[in-house]
Amino acid sequence: QVQLVESGGGLVQAGGSLRLSCAASGRTFSSLAMGWFRQAPGKERELAAAISFNGRTTHYPDSVKGRFTISRDNAKNTVYLQMNSLKPEDTAVYYCAAANARFFVPVFTSVDEYSDWGQGTQVTVSS
């Protein structure tokens, strides 16, 4: 089992930036594909960004493409989400998630593909 702890959430004005961090422990971090998901009140949890075990492959939904950047530091067992040009519709609880890396599947995009989750961190973007 992987323990995941998110940090870096907060309140920011529209157009601002935040950087989320997720520290992992309990398994070999470099064997894990990672993802950031978000869930707004009354909505389903959705992917914000995903990254392969080695950081070479990333994936973003159209809603955040060009504004969010996911990265990882395997030496520090940490994955990051840099969020720029934030919009009020980005307001949500952001969750870090981990999945065992698989051959020929560099990233995972659905909730069901991830086995371990953090507790979440609130991001609020005011207009």
HELIX and SHEET records of a PDB file:
HELIX    1   1 PHE A   29  SER A   31  5                                   3    
HELIX    2   2 PRO A   88  ASP A   90  5                                   3    
HELIX    3   3 VAL A  111  GLU A  113  5                                   3    
SHEET    1   A 4 GLN A   3  SER A   7  0                                        
SHEET    2   A 4 LEU A  18  SER A  25 -1                                        
SHEET    3   A 4 THR A  78  MET A  83 -1                                        
SHEET    4   A 4 PHE A  68  ASP A  73 -1                                        
SHEET    1   B 6 GLY A  10  GLN A  13  0                                        
SHEET    2   B 6 THR A 121  SER A 126  1                                        
SHEET    3   B 6 ALA A  92  ASN A 100 -1                                        
SHEET    4   B 6 LEU A  32  GLN A  39 -1                                        
SHEET    5   B 6 GLU A  46  ILE A  51 -1                                        
SHEET    6   B 6 THR A  58  HIS A  59 -1                                        
SHEET    1   C 4 GLY A  10  GLN A  13  0                                        
SHEET    2   C 4 THR A 121  SER A 126  1                                        
SHEET    3   C 4 ALA A  92  ASN A 100 -1                                        
SHEET    4   C 4 ASP A 116  TRP A 117 -1                                        
END                                                                             
